[in-house]
């Protein structure tokens, strides 16, 4: 079998795994391993298949075999970190998690010395990575930096600046994707490394790590319904993630299935929500608050969440927003959840107020 044929079989096996045809996937890759035991890619694909099966101990074994044959395989190192993190082995997971960065990103920021808690006082850049939900999630740990004699500046989505400034007055803020003068900093680290520094503090995150701002901006829209005795339920049902969006999203009517339009009013928290899906909710008899731009005006989104008696969301940024401000939240996760939510959990170590529902 040529290298091209081996790679073709590897992709075929991975495709079967994604489709849920796990026995066929493993059969193909095991045959590949028997015929080509020195091919590191076979073990990498085997690890990916075990990831799909939530068999992380087995995927860890496979990735380690891959790395014994190809020590420079960054994909295997990154996926190894995710397997460890899924098992809540943060020490081992964080030791490989830096392989999430491309060489270009690393070369850009490595011009400045990496920061560690024992560094001498200086100016520290915390640079942005991943999505806005992750920015909020990792910000759950940012309060731990207040104890260090450094001047910290956080690069993040400008839509978060007002709420972060109100909660962390000591923290400098830089608009994400703006030009940063790296010479103005003594140290740097990516925001995701807060997990490496403070994973031991996860169990001590307060129920309400962030306080919302501009609450009065939503009072007019919510007060009448509250006065009439309605329970306000915020919902978000779509993920825009290019790779996992379809897997994570749910039909909007399913999120409202256990709600009664005589008792509950719906607050739309879904950014870029299709109007046709808002009408589906209204057709079931629900009053819907849908007069805020949930993409541009995140201050209003946080304020709306603070008015909700409950938030129901799939795995998207709204789940992190609701979790961070302490709202009673139910997050719907697919059978293959992201490492951030743990495995087989009904609660969440990032957000004490969040309960998890699998679908």
KAQUIFEN-V549264 format. One record per helix or strand of 3 or more residues. SS is the DSSP state (alpha for helix, beta for strand). FROM is the first residue (numbers start at 1). LEN is the number of residues. If there is no record, write none. Layout:
ss = <SS:SS>
from = <FROM:FROM>
len = <LEN:LEN>
//
This chain:
ss = <alpha:alpha:alpha:alpha:alpha:alpha:alpha:beta:alpha:alpha:beta:alpha:beta:alpha:beta:alpha:alpha:beta:alpha:alpha:beta:alpha:alpha:beta:alpha:beta:alpha:beta>
from = <3:22:40:56:74:90:103:123:132:142:151:158:172:182:187:191:215:231:245:252:264:275:298:310:317:329:339:354>
len = <16:14:13:14:13:11:7:5:8:6:6:10:4:3:4:14:13:6:4:4:5:9:10:5:8:5:3:5>
//
